[in-house]
Every structure is written in structure tokens, then in C-alpha cells.
Amino acid sequence: GGDARKFPWGNEPAGWKKSNIAHPGSKRGVKYPPLANVDRYDQGVSPYGVYQLAGNVAEWVSDWFDPEYYQYGTAFNPTGPEWGEDRVYRGGSWNEDPEVARSAGRGAHAPDHRSYLIGFRCAQDAREASHVKHEAPIGSQETSGLLQLTVHK
């Protein structure tokens, strides 16, 4: 974001201390993924202070997918086409090789696709959030037995 680096931490693929991704000798295709808490991997934090933009789980974004979009779309903050059949996910997962687990990498699936390799991140555009006062308890809270929400200060 903003300075053309390949990965959130710089231009070199991740080592064991930067991201939860596959490494030589790791098991692939396991039934239950080795997920990490979002605040792990301090050495892989982006310049904006965001953890795990590459690895752990890929993340759904709001963009519709068009394989040709970058040939005709805007270069600054591209949001994808207005509609489509598939939604975009980014960031690679714990099952990706270090070279491809990048926040700039993207894939696509139908919006109702389920995978233990893809999750989501709650985020808001900074311009929209600048006037909103957010108050949330620090700590973790489980919601519906499926989602754990953690608020960090």
C-alpha cells in the first residue's frame, strides 16, 4: 500500500517470523488449518500497523472480479467493476507458498463459496471512519460460536 513493496513488510518473501504461510517441508492439504491469532507475526506488520495482510487466511474484499479490470480500470485505489459473478479475495493463506502470499495477489470465487483458506477483515474507509467515535471493549468476544471478534487498542 502506497510504496510499491511486494509484501506488507518489504520486498523479500516471508520467513517463519513474518507470516503464517507454507514453508518447505510443511504439510499441505491438512483438514484443519493452523490458523494464528491476528496479532501474531510482529515482523510482518505493514507500515500502517496492520497485521497479516499476507498469509493466515486470504480475505474477501468487496470488489467484483473481472480478469481484465486492471487493463482498463483506475490505477489509484481500484474497486473493481460495478457488478459480476465472483467476488475477489486477497492476501493468500497459510497454505500458500511464500512467493504468492501477497496482499496484491487476488483470486475469485462465487460470493457463497466456503473455504477454510478464506476469511474476512472488518475495515472501513478512513475518510468514512474519521468522524465516527468507536467505543468497544478491549479483548475478545465470541459471536454465534462461529466468529471471534478481537478489539485491540
Protein Blocks (a to p, Z undefined) as FASTA:
>chain_A
ZZopabfnlmbdcdfklbccddehiaehiabdcdddfkgokllpcfkopahkbgjiacdd
fbdcdfklmmmmcfbhpebjfbdfbdcdehiafkbcfklmcfkbccdddfkbccfkbccd
ddddfklmmmpccdddeddddehhlaccdddZZ
